[in-house]
Amino acid sequence: MTMDIHKFYDEYTQQVAARPGYPTRAAWKSLVCWRHLVIPHLAEIGDLLRVADVGGCYGFSANAFVFHGQRVLNHSITADVYELAEQYTQVGQLLFPWINFENTDFRAVSLDAPYDVTLMFDVLEHLPDPGAMLAAAVGKSRFLLIKTPLETTEKQLARIAAGLEEPIPAGTAHRDGHLHFFTLKSFFDLLNQHWEMVDYVIPPPSWTPLDLIAPEFVALTKPKFIFTWQGVLRFLIDALPKRFYEALYIRRVIAGATGGNAFILARPKKHNGTTMR
C-alpha cells in the first residue's frame, strides 16, 4: 500500500485534535508506562534525565511522562518531541514551552549522548519500514518504551493468507493510516532484530474509563440489555474481580485469540557481551 505519508499526516493533525478523548488518552499511555514498566525497573534503567518522544504529536504524552517522572524521582527531566508535521510542533510548543519540539526525522538525528528513554507510542505501525526506525534508535537511546495496537490475531492472518477473509484496510483506507497490523508474536519478532524485551504489559479493556479517555466512541444513550453471548460475557466480566478478568484477558492476547494494546520496555541487544551503540 503506497501513500504520501507527509500529506496524510499533515491533514491527520486536525483529525487528532478533533477527538475529545485524545489529550487524556495520550497522557494515559505515559501513566501506564510509569506504573507498570518504569517504576518496577528503575534500578535497571538508572539515571533518567533525558527523554525523547518520537511521533509525539502535540506533546501530551511527553508532558505526562515528565510530570510523573518528576513526582517519582524528585528531579527535573528534559523532553524532546520529534514530529514531521509542522502543525504538531507549532501548537505543541505553545502548549508546552518547557518541552523542545523538533521537525526532524529521528532516524537522521545525530546525538552527543543517547537519551535515557525514548517513547514510541502508536508510531511504528504508521511507518513503511518500522524495522528501520528500531535499528536507527540503537545508540540513540538506552531504553525504548513502545506502545502498539494489536489489531489482528494469528487466526485472522491465517484466514487472510488462505483467501478466506478480506485483507485489513491499510494506508489511506485505515482511519489512522496504519500500514502494519501486529500480533504480539509478530511485533516481538520485529523488535528482536535489534532490541530485547525487558518487560511488557497489555492492559485489559476497561468499561467505565472510556467515558473519559475515549468519549468519541461511547454511545450517548444507555443500550438495553439484550440476551446474547456478548451481553452475558459483558455482565460476567463486570461482576468478576478485576484481577481475574485482567489475567484472563492477557492470556487470551498472548494466545493470539484477541487484540489489545501492548506496552513494551526494551533495551538494545547485546553482541559479544557489549551493548550495541
N, C-alpha and C positions, 0 to 999 in steps of 0.2 A: 504494500500500500504506500503510494507516494503522496506527499503533501508538503506545502510550503509552511514549514514549522514557524518561521518568524512571522508570517502573515497571520497564521491561525492563532498564535498566542498573543499577538498584538490585540486582536479582537477579543480573545478569551479573557483578557484582563477585566473587561466590562461585565462579562458573564459571571466571573468570580465575585466581583464587588456587589453584584445584584443579589447574591444569595444571603439572606438574612442570618443563616447559621454559620457562615464562613468564618468570621473572626473567632468565635468561640471554639469551633471545630479545629481551627489551626492551632489555637493555644492549647487545646486538649491533647494534641499529639505530643507536645513537649512535656506536659504533665505526666502522661503515660510513661514516657521515656525516663523521667527522673524517678518516678515511683518504682518502676519495675526493672529498669536496666542500669541507670546511672548510680543511684544510691547503693544498690546491692554490690556494685563493682567499683566503688570509689577507690578502694585500696589498689586495685589493678590499674585504674585509669590514672591515678596520681594527680599531678598538678592540672587544674582545669582553669585556664586563664583566657584562652582564645578559642572562639568558636566560629565556624563558617556555616552558612545555610545556603545550600545550592538549590536554586529554583524556589527561593523562599517567598515569592510573591510580594505582598505588601509588608512583610516583616513581623506578622503577628506571632508566628511560631518562634522566631528568633528572640523576640522580645520576651515571650513567656519563658523560654529556656533560660535566658539571662536572669530574669526575675526570680525564678525558682532556684537557680544556681547561687545567687547572692543570698537568698534565705538560708540555704543549706550550708554553704561554705563560708559565709561571712566575709566575702571579699568580692570586688567587682570583677566582671567578666566582659571582655570586649567581643563584639559580634560583627561579622561582615556578611552581608547578604549578596549573593550573586544571582542576577537575573538578566535575561536577554531583552525582555520587553521594557522599554523606557518608562511606560506608564507606572509599572510597579515601583521602579526605583524613585521616580519623581514624587509620587504620592507617599511611598514608604518613608522617604527622607523627611517629609513634612510631619508624618505621624510619629516617627521615632527618630528624632535628631541625634540621639545618643548611639544609634546604630549606623555603620558605614554601608552604603549601598553601592554596588559596582555593576555597571552594564558590561559585564565581561563573561566570556565562556570560561568556566572554572578549569576546563581541560588545558587552557592555554596560559594559566596563571603561573608565574614564577615567584616562589616564596623563599625568603631567607631562612625561615624555620617553619616546620609543619604546624598546622592547627592542632590543638589538643583533641578536639572533637569536630567532626563535620556532619551536619544534618542533611539528609537527603529524604525529605518527606514527599511521597507521591510525585516523584520526578522520573525515576528510571523507566517506568512503563511508557513515558512520553517520548523517549529518545529512540532514534533509529538504531543506534548501537549502544545499548546500556552497558555492555561489557567494556567499551572504550572509556566510558566515564569512570567505571570502577577501577580500570587499570590506571587511568590518569591520576586518580585520587591517592594511589600508593606514593608515599613520600611527601604528600601534601597534608596528610592528617594521620595522627596516631591512632584514632578510632573513628569509626563511622556509626551513626545512628540512622537507620533506614526504616522508613515506613512504606509498605507497598500493599496495594489491594491484591487479594487472591480471588480473582473474578471467575475462575473456572475450576474444574476438577479433572483429575486424570481420566475419569469415566467419560466426561463430556469431550475431552480431547480425543479419546479413542473413537467415540462415535463420529466426530467431525472427520477424523482421518479415514474412517470407513465409509464416508459418504452418507451416514445415517442422520446427520444433523447439519444444519447450515453453519458456515463459519461465523465466528463472533464478529460483529461490525467493528471495524478499526479505522484509525485515522479520522478524517472529517466525518465519517459515519458514526463515530462514537461521540457521545455527549461531552466527553472530556478530552477527546483527541488521543486516546490510548492506542499505542501501536503494538504493545505486548500484553499478554494475559498469562499471569504466572499462577502456578500451583506452588505450594511450599517446597516441593521437591525440585521443580524446575528453577525456582529462584535460588535455592541453595546451590544447585549445580552451576548457575551463573556466578554467584558470589564466590564460590570456592576456587575459581580460577586465579583470583588474586588476593582474596581476603578469607579469613576464617571466622566462623561464627563463635562469639563468646557466649551469648545468651539471646533468647528471644521470648516474646510473649504475643499471644493472639487474644486480645480482649474479646469476650463474648458479646453478642448483641445485647443491648440493654434497652428496656422498653421505655421507661419514663424520661431519661435524659434526652431522647430525641426531640422533645418539645424545645429544649434549649440549644442543642448542638446541630440539629437538622430540621428546623421548622418548615423549610420548604418542601419536606417530604411527609409532613404529618397532616392527616386528614383533620379538617376543622369541625367535622361532626363526628360524634362517637358512633362507631358501627355497631349494629345489632349483633348479638351473639348468634352465630349460625352453627348448627351441629355438623361440623366437618372434622376430619382428622387434624387439619391445621388448627382449627379452633380449639379442639381438645388439647393438642400439644401446647398451644399458647397458654391455655388455662393451667396446665400442669406445670409448665416452666415458671409461671408467675407464682405458683403455690410452693414450688420446691425451694429449699435453702439455696442461696446464691452460690455457695461453694460447689454444690452438686452439679448444677447446670453449667457452671463455668468449666468444670472438669469434663463433663460430657461433651460440651461444645468443642473444646480444644482437642479432645481425642478424635472427634469427627473430622476436624480440619486436617489433623495430622494424617488421618487415614484417607484423606482425599475425598471425603463424602460431601463436603460443603465448602463454601468460600469463607472470606473473612478479611481481616487486616493484620498483616504481620509486622511487628516492630522488632528490629534486629540490632544488636550491638555486635560490631565486628572489628577486628584488628588485622593489619597486613599479615599475610602468610610469611612464615619463616623459611628461609632456604639456607641450607648448610649451617643451621644454628643461629643465623642472624636475621633480623627483621629486614624486609625489603625496604629500600629507600629510593 
